Amino acid sequence: SSELTQDPAMSVALGQTVRITCQGDSLSSFYASWYQQKPGQAPILVIYGKNYRPSGIPDRFSGSTSGYSASLTITGAQAEDEADYYCNSRDSSGDHLVFGGGTKLTVL
Amino acid sequence: QVQLQESGPGLLKPSQTLSLTCTVSGVSISSGGYYWSWIRKHPGKGLEWIGNILHSGSTNYNPSLKSRVTISVDTSENHFSLNLTSVTAADTAVYYCARYSGTYVGDYFDYWGQGTLVTVSS
């Protein structure tokens, strides 16, 4: 079992907004990072820290954190955003890394 | 441009040792400042962090795999390696190497290899 919990699946209508959440005790102390993974491809970093986007990531992707939860928001979802999304942070001890179980996002 | 490339056998028998190498280009491992990591993805499941290594050789492993995992680094060859002993079918996965950056604004895996499928089957 993962120390970071995500909803297994979500859906969003094309052009609408979706928030993907990640919950865990460690998130009150450490930021999460977020990764997009499409079938047959390596994950790519989309959000890290308080709310930073790597170069090349569209500004429709944003992040936030509150208490024991971190969120990835896609504002105006596009068809190409259909993918699995994973959060990553430290475990409750702070000594090791852990991924959330992933959220499969479907764009309708 | 930073690039990582995994290499190693794609098929193993139960009880054998999995050995993979990640060759890094575009940055010198010995320059420091980063953790070099292994991550895997079981078929139909999520990502699992295996462990990290620094250029100094200092390691940090997933507690659930620690008894079977060794990560090593060869700065002269600019690569790092994963050894996983006594494999079973449960170790069948796509194995990724990645660079992990720890900064004052957050920690993250910023560069990934393409991944290599390792299948354990008799």
HADDOCK unambig.tbl for C-alpha pairs under 7 A between the chains (distance, minus, plus):
assign (segid A and resid 31 and name CA) (segid B and resid 106 and name CA) 6.16 0.50 0.50
assign (segid A and resid 33 and name CA) (segid B and resid 108 and name CA) 5.82 0.50 0.50
assign (segid A and resid 41 and name CA) (segid B and resid 114 and name CA) 6.77 0.50 0.50
assign (segid A and resid 42 and name CA) (segid B and resid 112 and name CA) 6.66 0.50 0.50
assign (segid A and resid 42 and name CA) (segid B and resid 113 and name CA) 6.94 0.50 0.50
assign (segid A and resid 42 and name CA) (segid B and resid 114 and name CA) 5.38 0.50 0.50
assign (segid A and resid 42 and name CA) (segid B and resid 115 and name CA) 6.52 0.50 0.50
assign (segid A and resid 45 and name CA) (segid B and resid 109 and name CA) 6.81 0.50 0.50
assign (segid A and resid 45 and name CA) (segid B and resid 110 and name CA) 6.04 0.50 0.50
assign (segid A and resid 48 and name CA) (segid B and resid 106 and name CA) 6.12 0.50 0.50
assign (segid A and resid 48 and name CA) (segid B and resid 107 and name CA) 6.93 0.50 0.50
assign (segid A and resid 48 and name CA) (segid B and resid 108 and name CA) 6.36 0.50 0.50
assign (segid A and resid 49 and name CA) (segid B and resid 105 and name CA) 5.35 0.50 0.50
assign (segid A and resid 49 and name CA) (segid B and resid 106 and name CA) 4.13 0.50 0.50
assign (segid A and resid 49 and name CA) (segid B and resid 107 and name CA) 6.79 0.50 0.50
assign (segid A and resid 96 and name CA) (segid B and resid 62 and name CA) 6.54 0.50 0.50
assign (segid A and resid 97 and name CA) (segid B and resid 49 and name CA) 6.49 0.50 0.50
assign (segid A and resid 98 and name CA) (segid B and resid 49 and name CA) 6.16 0.50 0.50
assign (segid A and resid 99 and name CA) (segid B and resid 47 and name CA) 6.24 0.50 0.50
assign (segid A and resid 99 and name CA) (segid B and resid 48 and name CA) 6.36 0.50 0.50
assign (segid A and resid 101 and name CA) (segid B and resid 46 and name CA) 5.33 0.50 0.50
assign (segid A and resid 102 and name CA) (segid B and resid 46 and name CA) 5.93 0.50 0.50
